[in-house]
Amino acid sequence: MFACLIFFSIASVIAIIYHLIKTRNWQRTILYSIIICIPFASFNYGTNNYKEINEKYFGVSAIQTRTSGELGEFVNNVYKVKSQKQNWYVWAPKDSIEKVFKVSPTLQEYPELLQSIEHTPWFAGDISKKPIQGDFLTWVLRSSLSDTGIWKSEKQIDKLFSKVNNEIESAFNTGELEKTDKIQLLSSAVGRNKTEIESLFPLVIHNFRNVMFLQGYTPGAIVGNTAYHPEVGKYASTVTGIEYLKDYSLCNQNAMNHANEQVSIIFKIYSMLNPLLFVGMIIILFFQLILLLYVLIKKRWKIAHTECLLLIGLVVVLFGICIAYSFSINVFHNLYIKNILMTQ
């Protein structure tokens, strides 16, 4: 979302400069410039405040420490290690983890941590037989730090892994630790070679087909369960005044089933409308382009035609963003992709 904001803000700045050159209206230009700055100021203010709150209560200035902070940076470093066993669904193979432990004197002080990671219950107790897939090292690491008693606080762990990351970075710089030569679009995702990148494009089409025809979309209203945390359900019921939050047997199942039926009907309607609207959009764009070309040849171009061309350009850009977004999702959701490929 932030990337989209930056993109359209740049486009808006270009439009503002064009408007200024054309009209010399400084007041309107200043107003537009302030409007463009508002979402960035809001984002920056909210982000910094959130980090300050976390620093106050947890000692770490970060939004979250699963994929960011020093713990997140450590996981990213594991992804950077060159390994023949690393692929698009096994991001953190056993040999990559062992290599970072080998070059870090700090990690070598905690052999029990390596043992806990290699025998994590997350992956059947043996990652040599069942490798850690996707980004699950982030969860395995946190679990192992807690299970071994190394974890004392967020601040203590952040400080510990800051030292570890410096040692790993030094090993990369000296060549003691070899970096992967694969292309990494994001440091928090595994790198891919050319063949693996090309394999993503059919999945982009798969995503578009799913969204257009709403394949796999099912109504999700189900009766909850507060048996594991009854005190939480009771507190939620007290705060909201909703009785069934403390006992879901009080929930109206018939009303829920009726809602699911209505949602299913809506899904059916949109699964028929979406492809029709998409085809209609393509046809309209095609004829609009022909019309604009005709007007240009006949030298009858007007401001309205320029606006029409800009609207067409906007549709094309939005469609391009959809493709980029779908591509990015497929880069990250490797386990989902693996399941798709296995069923084809």
N, C-alpha and C positions, 0 to 999 in steps of 0.2 A: 504493500500500500504506500509505503514511504517512497519507494522507487517511482511509482506512478505519480505521486504528488510532485516529485522533483521534475519528472518529464514534462508534465503539463504546466508547471510553473515556468520552466524554461521557454516553453511555447508561448506562454502568456507574456513573458518579458519581451520576447521578439515582437509580439503584437503591440505591446505598449510603446516600444521604440518606434515601430512603424506609425502608430497613431500620433506620437509626438512630432515626428518629422512632417507628417501630413497636416496636422492641425495647429501645432505650436501651443497646445493647451497644457500648460504646466500644472495647473491645479488638478485637472482630471488625471494626469500622469502620476502625480504624487499620491492621489487617492488610490488609484489602481495598485501602485507599488506597495502601499501600506496593507491593502487587502491581501496581496500575495504573501506578505511577510507574516500575517496572522497565524496560519496553520503551523508554520515553522516555529514561531515563538511559542505557540501553545504546546507543540510537541517537545520542544527543548525544556520548557518550564515543567511540564508533567514528568518527563524522564528524569530530570535532575532532582526534583522533589522526591520521586519514588526511590532513587538511589540514596538520597540523604536519609530517608526514613530507614532503609535497610542498613545503612552504615551505622545509624544510631542504635538500632536494636540488635543487629547481627554482626556489626563490625566489618561489613563488606559493602563497598559502594558498587552495586550491580543490580540489574533488574531481576536476574535469577542466576544461579550458579551451576545449572546442569549443563548448559551449552555455552555459557559465558563465564567471566571471571577466570581465576587461575585453574580451577578444576576443568572448566570447559576448554581452556587453552591446552591443558595436558592431553585431553582426548583428541583435540585437533592435531596435536603433535604426533600422536599414535597413527592417525590417518595419513600423515605425511611420510611415514617410514616406508621405504621400498620393500615390498614383499611379493613373492610369486604367488602366495596364497590369498592375497587381497584381491577381491573382485567387486562387482557392483552390488552384491548383497552381503558379502562378508567384509565389513569395513575395518574390523580390528582383529586380524588373525593372531593366533597364539605367538608366532615368532616376532611380530611387530611389538607386542606387549613386552616380550622378554628382552628385546633389543633396547627399549627405552629404560628398562630396569637395569640393564647391564651398564649403560653409560651414565647412570645417575647414582653417585655415591649416597645421596640422601635416600633414594628408594631402596638401595641395598641394605639400609639399616632396618628395613621392614620386610624381611623375606616372607613373613606370614601373610602380608597383603597380596603378594604375587600368587602364593598358594591358594588364597581365598578366591582370587579372580579366576584362576585356572580351574578351580573346582566349584564354581558358582552354581547354586541350585537353579539359577535362571536358565541355564543350558545343560540340564541333566547331569550336573556335577563333573563335567569333563569337556572343556572347550576344544581339546584336540580331536574329540570324536564329534562333538556338536558345536561348531564355531559360533562365536558371538556375531549375530547378524544385525545389519542396519546400524542405527545409532544407539544400540542397547548397552554399549560399554559405559555410557553416561549413568545408567541405572545400576549396572553391575558394580562399577567403581564405588558409588555411594553406599551400596549395600555392604560391600566388602570392607570399606573403611569403618562402617558402623559395627559389623560383625567382629572385626579384629580388635575393636576398642581404640583404634587410632583416632577416630573422629571424636573430638572434644567440643568443638564449636566451629561455626562457619569461619570466623576470623582466624582461628588456629590452622584450619585446613587450607584456607586461602594463602596464608603466609608460608606454610609448608610447601605447597605446590608452586608457589612463586619461585622458591629456591630450586625445585625440581625442574621447572620449565627453563630456567636460566641454564641449568646443566645440560638439558637436552638441546637447547638452542646452540650452546657452545659446541656440542658434539656434532651437530649439523654443519656448523661453520668450519670445523677442523676436518670434516670428512670421516670422522669416527662412526658417524651414523649417516647412512645414505638416504637421501630424499627420493621419493617416487618421481618418475618422469611423466606420470599421467597428468592430464589436465584437470585442475580443481577449480570449478566454478565458484565454490564457496569453501572456506577453510573448515567449516563445520560439516562438510559432506565429503564422501570418498572421491578420489580422482578417477577419471575414466580415460581409456584409450579411445582412439578414433572409432573402432568397431563398436565399442560399448556406447559411445555417444550416438552413433547412427541407429543403434537398436532402439533408441528412445522415440524416434519419430513415429513408428507405427502405433506406439502407445499414446501419443498425442491424439491421433485419430480415434483411438479407442476411447479416450476421455471425452472427446467431443460427441461421439456417438452416445455414450452413456448419459451425458448431460442433456443432449437434444431429445432423446427418447425416454429419459428418466429411468434408464435401466438400473435396477438395484435399489431404487427409491421405494422404501416401505414405511408406512406409518409407524411411529415408535412409541405410542402411548401404552405403557404397561404399568402394572401395579408394582410399587416399590417395596423395599424391605428394610425395616429399621431394627431388625433383630440383633445385628452386630453392634450397633451404637444406639441403644434406646434413649440414652441421656441426650444425645444430639437431636433425635427426633422430637423428644419432649420439649426441649428448649426451643426448637424451630416452631413447634406448634404454639407455644406460649407467645413467642414474638409475633407470629403472623396471624394467630387466631384460627388457623386451619387445623381442625381436629384430627383429620386422618394422617397428618404427618407423624403423629406418635403411635398410630395403629392403622396400617393400611387396609385392614379388614373393613374399616369404616368408609373406605373409598367407594364411590359409585362406579362399579365395573361396567354397568350398562351404558352409562353416559360416555365412558371411555371407549367402549366398543363402537358406539355411534359416531364418536369423533373420528376414530380410525376409518370407519366406512366413508365418511365425508371426505377425509384427506385422500383416500384411495381414488375416489371419483375425481378429485381435483388433479391428482397425478395423471389419471387417464386422459383428462381433457388437455392438459398441457403437453402430454406426450404426443398428441395429435396436432396441436397448434404449433408447437415449436418448429418441427420440420417445415410446416407450411409457411411460417413467418420467415424462416431462414431462406427458403427458396424464393419467396417473394422479395426479400431484401436483395438477393443476387440479381434477380430480374430487373428490379427498379434501378439498381446501381448501373447495370449494363446499359439500359436505355437512357439513363441520365448522362452517362459518358458519351454516348452516341449523339445525344442532343447538344451537349456542350461542344463537341467536335464540329458539328454542323454549324452552330452559331459562330464558332471561331473562324471557320472557313469562309462563311458569308460576311464576316466582319460586322456582326451585330452584337458583339460582346457588351454586356452591361454589368453594373455592380452586383445585381441579383445573381448573375451567372458565377461571379467570383465567390459569392457566399455559398452557392450550391456546390462549387468545387471544394471549398473548405469543409463543408459538411460531409462530402464523400470521403475526403481525406481523413476526417475525424473517425468515420466508420471503419476505414481501413486500419487506422492506428489502433483503435479499440480491439479490432479483430486480431491484430498483431500482438497486443498485450495478452489477449486470451491464449494465444499460442505459446507465448513466452511463459505465462503462468502455468499452463499445463505441462510444458517442458520441465519447468523447475520442480513441480510436484513430483514428476516421474524420476527426477534426479534424486530426490530425497526418499520417496516411499518405495524403497527397493523390495521390501518383503511383499508388498501388495503386487508389485510388478512380477515377482517371481511366481506368485500364485496364478497370475493371469497366463504367463507363458507356459506353466505346467499344465493348464487346462486346455491349451490350444493344440 
